[in-house]
Amino acid sequence: MGVDYYKVLQVDRSAKDDDLKKAYRKLAMKWHPDKNPNNKKDAEAKFKTISEAYDAYEANEEITNIHNAETDQAELLLESQKENHDPRAQLARQQQKLLMVQAQSLAAASPTPSTISSILTTPPTSCRQKERKPKSFLPRNCFTPESKEKAPEETIKELKQTIKMLEAAMEK
């Protein structure tokens, strides 16, 4: 069986940090080899045992402090993730609503057969000008001149896929 360091330091197992330090200092001064020149060998052995007891206590304190610091960091991380969950979910819902509105307006704006024939008729040559496509600054999923070239079904299909992806992200 090992040495009971509390007995070596002559303190109770429920002793506080300050009590342990005081007991160690008191015994270290009492059994220091320089303070006991007549009984140097016995003093060295006692001093070594006292130092070993206090070193074991300090090592245990370091391990406890490291564990507490890691626990604190983990708790902070969990807390920040909880705080960020609601804003992320809100953002995903807003994006989903925006996509739904875009899909509905695209479906409502899809051309009818009469408007298609009017689009296909060419204007007289005197009215023709060089066509320039304006560059869009909007993202891919917004309504742009390029998106009008796509069939409405394709755009709706893309928007539904985006909605599914956002819903999956919200569930995570």
C-alpha positions in Angstrom: 0.0 0.0 0.0 1.2 3.6 -0.8 2.1 6.3 1.6 -0.8 8.5 3.0 0.4 12.0 2.1 -2.2 13.6 4.3 -0.6 11.8 7.3 2.9 12.8 6.2 1.7 16.5 6.1 -0.2 16.0 9.3 -3.5 17.4 8.0 -7.1 16.1 7.6 -8.3 14.8 4.2 -10.7 17.7 4.1 -7.9 20.3 4.5 -8.1 23.4 2.3 -5.3 24.5 0.0 -4.0 27.1 2.4 -3.9 24.5 5.3 -1.9 22.1 3.1 0.6 24.8 2.2 1.1 26.0 5.8 1.6 22.4 7.0 4.1 21.7 4.2 6.1 24.9 4.9 6.1 24.2 8.7 7.3 20.6 8.3 9.8 21.6 5.6 11.4 24.2 7.8 11.4 21.7 10.8 13.0 18.8 8.8 15.2 20.7 6.4 18.7 19.1 6.5 20.4 22.4 7.1 18.3 23.0 10.2 19.2 19.5 11.6 23.0 19.1 11.3 23.1 16.6 14.2 20.6 14.2 12.5 21.2 14.9 8.9 20.3 11.5 7.4 17.0 11.2 9.2 16.2 14.9 8.3 17.0 14.3 4.6 14.6 11.3 4.5 11.8 13.1 6.3 12.3 16.2 4.1 12.2 14.1 1.0 9.0 12.4 2.1 7.4 15.8 2.9 8.4 17.3 -0.4 7.1 14.2 -2.3 3.7 14.5 -0.5 3.4 18.2 -1.4 4.5 17.6 -5.0 1.8 14.9 -5.3 -0.8 17.4 -4.1 0.4 20.0 -6.6 0.4 17.6 -9.5 -3.2 16.6 -8.6 -4.2 20.3 -8.5 -2.6 20.8 -12.0 -4.6 17.9 -13.4 -7.8 19.2 -11.9 -7.2 22.7 -13.2 -6.5 21.4 -16.7 -9.7 19.3 -16.6 -11.7 22.3 -15.4 -10.3 24.5 -18.2 -11.2 21.9 -20.9 -14.7 21.6 -19.4 -15.1 25.4 -19.4 -14.1 25.5 -23.1 -16.5 22.8 -24.0 -19.3 24.5 -22.2 -18.6 27.8 -23.9 -18.6 26.1 -27.3 -21.9 24.4 -26.7 -23.4 27.7 -25.4 -22.3 29.6 -28.5 -23.7 26.8 -30.8 -27.0 27.1 -29.0 -27.1 30.9 -29.4 -26.3 30.6 -33.1 -28.9 27.9 -33.8 -31.9 30.3 -33.7 -30.5 33.0 -36.1 -29.3 30.3 -38.5 -32.8 28.7 -38.5 -34.4 32.1 -39.0 -32.1 32.8 -42.0 -32.9 29.5 -43.6 -36.7 30.1 -43.2 -36.3 33.6 -44.7 -34.4 32.2 -47.7 -37.0 29.5 -48.1 -39.8 32.1 -48.1 -37.9 34.2 -50.7 -37.4 31.1 -53.0 -41.1 30.3 -52.7 -42.1 33.8 -53.6 -39.7 33.7 -56.6 -41.1 30.4 -57.7 -44.7 31.6 -57.4 -44.0 34.8 -59.4 -42.2 32.8 -62.1 -45.1 30.4 -62.4 -47.5 33.4 -62.6 -45.3 35.1 -65.2 -44.9 32.1 -67.5 -45.9 33.0 -71.0 -49.2 31.9 -72.5 -49.5 30.7 -76.2 -50.8 34.1 -77.3 -47.9 35.9 -75.7 -45.4 33.4 -77.2 -46.6 34.2 -80.7 -46.3 37.9 -80.2 -42.8 37.5 -78.9 -41.8 35.4 -81.9 -42.9 38.0 -84.4 -40.0 40.0 -85.6 -40.1 43.8 -85.6 -39.5 45.7 -88.9 -35.9 46.2 -89.8 -36.1 50.0 -89.2 -36.9 49.3 -85.6 -34.2 46.7 -85.0 -31.2 47.7 -82.9 -28.3 45.9 -81.7 -29.4 43.8 -78.8 -27.4 44.1 -75.7 -27.8 41.7 -72.8 -27.4 43.6 -69.6 -25.0 42.0 -67.2 -26.9 40.8 -64.1 -25.6 41.7 -60.7 -28.2 39.3 -59.1 -27.3 35.8 -58.0 -28.2 32.8 -60.1 -31.5 32.0 -58.4 -33.0 35.5 -58.9 -35.0 36.6 -62.0 -32.6 37.8 -64.6 -32.7 38.0 -68.3 -30.8 34.8 -68.4 -33.4 33.0 -66.2 -36.1 34.1 -68.6 -34.4 32.2 -71.4 -34.8 29.0 -69.4 -38.1 27.1 -69.5 -40.2 28.0 -66.4 -40.3 24.3 -65.5 -36.5 24.2 -65.2 -36.4 27.3 -63.0 -39.1 26.0 -60.8 -37.4 22.6 -60.5 -34.1 24.4 -59.5 -35.9 26.5 -56.9 -37.6 23.4 -55.4 -34.2 21.7 -55.2 -32.8 24.7 -53.4 -35.8 24.7 -51.0 -35.1 21.0 -50.2 -31.5 21.7 -49.5 -32.4 24.6 -47.2 -34.9 22.4 -45.3 -32.3 19.7 -44.9 -29.8 22.3 -43.6 -32.4 23.6 -41.1 -33.0 20.1 -39.8 -29.4 19.7 -39.0 
